[in-house]
Amino acid sequence: MDLKDIQNLIKFVAKSGASEVKLETEDVKITIKTGSDTETTIVQQMPMAAQMPQMAMPTQPVAPATPAVPAEKAAPAEDSKYITVKSPIIGTFYRKPSPDKPLFVEVGQTIAEGDVLCIIEAMKLFNEIESEVSGKVVKILVDDASPVEFDQPLFLVDPS
């Protein structure tokens, strides 16, 4: 079961009005509970061999979640030549693997397909976001340790 299936399941449960749904397969056990305040909790357990390695939680304080502020709009002709790297999941955006490590990428840096651009923490799992294109990082659109939404633009990359 991939992340999109889990997200669709959460949306379905939220719309259905059910208070609790449990789903078990060979490798995944998911329980989705919705309370009267429409808060959704997900518990996912996998066998140890299938779990993603977890990284140490950053020790710097994380700002409380605030509504996403739209990025400044550049001239359409300027943006048209850039490829936008978007968030594949909802979570907290981190530019470094841990507080004492260097940044994954910086503005002006040349990247190759498959290079790790950032980490997005979702449900205590740290997901490495890899580049699907080669090019030069033109702009980083999200601040470190900020909440991000699904499909939110993260980076602008010049593929030329």
PLY file of the C-alpha trace (Angstrom):
ply
format ascii 1.0
element vertex 160
property float x
property float y
property float z
element edge 159
property int vertex1
property int vertex2
end_header
0.00 0.00 0.00
1.53 3.28 -1.06
1.13 6.78 0.38
-1.55 7.85 -2.13
-3.71 4.86 -1.15
-3.38 5.82 2.53
-4.25 9.46 1.80
-7.31 8.39 -0.22
-8.38 6.09 2.61
-8.10 8.94 5.13
-10.23 11.21 2.92
-12.83 8.48 2.46
-13.07 7.80 6.20
-13.35 11.53 6.97
-16.20 11.95 4.46
-18.02 8.79 5.56
-18.42 9.96 9.15
-17.13 6.66 10.59
-15.46 7.01 13.98
-12.91 4.22 13.50
-11.67 2.05 10.62
-9.11 -0.75 10.84
-7.35 -2.22 7.81
-4.89 -5.12 7.90
-2.90 -6.64 5.04
0.14 -8.90 5.04
2.60 -6.07 5.64
0.51 -3.12 6.87
-1.86 -2.54 9.76
-3.66 0.81 9.75
-6.15 2.20 12.23
-7.85 5.50 11.44
-9.80 7.13 14.25
-11.79 10.31 13.85
-13.06 12.20 16.87
-15.92 14.65 17.18
-13.41 17.47 16.56
-12.64 15.89 13.12
-9.06 15.15 14.10
-7.64 12.10 12.30
-5.08 9.78 13.88
-3.20 7.13 11.92
-1.22 4.24 13.32
0.80 2.22 10.82
2.84 -0.81 11.79
5.04 -2.93 9.52
7.38 -5.82 10.21
10.85 -4.61 11.23
12.42 -5.61 7.89
9.96 -3.45 5.94
10.17 -0.33 8.12
12.00 2.73 6.84
15.02 3.69 8.92
14.16 6.54 11.23
16.43 9.49 11.75
16.97 11.40 14.97
14.37 14.10 15.55
15.84 17.57 15.06
16.42 19.31 18.37
15.59 22.78 17.14
12.11 24.01 18.10
9.47 23.72 15.41
7.16 26.68 14.91
3.45 25.96 15.41
1.59 25.12 12.23
0.46 28.21 10.39
-1.59 28.48 7.23
0.51 28.25 4.10
1.28 31.65 2.64
1.38 31.74 -1.16
4.86 32.34 -2.52
5.53 35.61 -4.30
4.52 35.35 -7.92
7.34 35.95 -10.38
6.78 37.05 -13.95
5.11 34.22 -15.91
7.80 34.28 -18.61
10.49 33.89 -15.94
8.81 30.90 -14.23
7.93 29.11 -17.46
11.50 27.96 -18.07
11.85 26.46 -14.57
10.65 23.09 -13.32
8.81 23.18 -10.00
9.59 20.38 -7.54
6.46 19.81 -5.45
5.84 18.05 -2.15
4.54 14.50 -2.63
3.17 14.38 0.95
1.92 16.48 3.85
4.44 17.00 6.64
7.27 19.13 7.98
9.97 20.27 5.52
13.65 19.99 6.58
16.63 21.17 4.49
19.19 19.10 6.49
19.31 15.45 7.58
19.94 16.61 11.18
20.74 19.93 12.91
24.51 19.33 12.88
24.72 18.25 9.20
25.08 20.45 6.08
22.11 21.43 3.88
21.08 18.96 1.16
21.00 21.68 -1.54
21.53 25.43 -1.81
20.49 28.03 -4.38
22.86 27.89 -7.36
23.85 24.27 -6.76
23.74 21.84 -9.69
21.72 18.69 -8.98
21.32 15.38 -10.77
18.30 13.15 -11.08
18.00 11.10 -7.86
19.82 13.62 -5.61
18.15 14.14 -2.23
16.74 17.68 -2.05
15.14 17.67 1.41
13.34 15.56 4.02
9.64 15.72 4.82
8.63 14.29 8.16
5.19 12.69 8.20
3.87 10.57 11.06
7.33 10.34 12.70
8.83 8.98 9.46
11.49 10.98 7.65
10.96 10.75 3.88
13.83 11.76 1.59
12.56 13.76 -1.39
14.70 13.06 -4.46
15.01 15.17 -7.59
13.24 13.86 -10.67
15.20 16.25 -12.91
18.77 17.40 -13.41
19.60 21.09 -13.37
20.45 24.05 -11.18
18.48 25.04 -8.05
17.16 28.55 -8.73
14.96 29.13 -5.68
13.95 27.38 -2.46
10.32 28.24 -1.81
9.88 26.87 1.75
11.62 27.77 5.01
13.35 25.05 7.05
11.13 23.30 9.64
7.94 24.64 8.00
4.77 22.63 7.47
4.06 21.75 3.83
0.94 20.57 2.05
0.54 17.92 -0.63
1.57 19.29 -4.06
3.01 22.51 -2.54
5.94 23.91 -4.59
9.27 23.40 -2.79
12.02 24.23 -5.30
12.46 25.88 -8.71
15.01 24.08 -10.90
16.51 25.37 -14.15
16.90 22.26 -16.34
19.16 23.95 -18.93
0 1
1 2
2 3
3 4
4 5
5 6
6 7
7 8
8 9
9 10
10 11
11 12
12 13
13 14
14 15
15 16
16 17
17 18
18 19
19 20
20 21
21 22
22 23
23 24
24 25
25 26
26 27
27 28
28 29
29 30
30 31
31 32
32 33
33 34
34 35
35 36
36 37
37 38
38 39
39 40
40 41
41 42
42 43
43 44
44 45
45 46
46 47
47 48
48 49
49 50
50 51
51 52
52 53
53 54
54 55
55 56
56 57
57 58
58 59
59 60
60 61
61 62
62 63
63 64
64 65
65 66
66 67
67 68
68 69
69 70
70 71
71 72
72 73
73 74
74 75
75 76
76 77
77 78
78 79
79 80
80 81
81 82
82 83
83 84
84 85
85 86
86 87
87 88
88 89
89 90
90 91
91 92
92 93
93 94
94 95
95 96
96 97
97 98
98 99
99 100
100 101
101 102
102 103
103 104
104 105
105 106
106 107
107 108
108 109
109 110
110 111
111 112
112 113
113 114
114 115
115 116
116 117
117 118
118 119
119 120
120 121
121 122
122 123
123 124
124 125
125 126
126 127
127 128
128 129
129 130
130 131
131 132
132 133
133 134
134 135
135 136
136 137
137 138
138 139
139 140
140 141
141 142
142 143
143 144
144 145
145 146
146 147
147 148
148 149
149 150
150 151
151 152
152 153
153 154
154 155
155 156
156 157
157 158
158 159
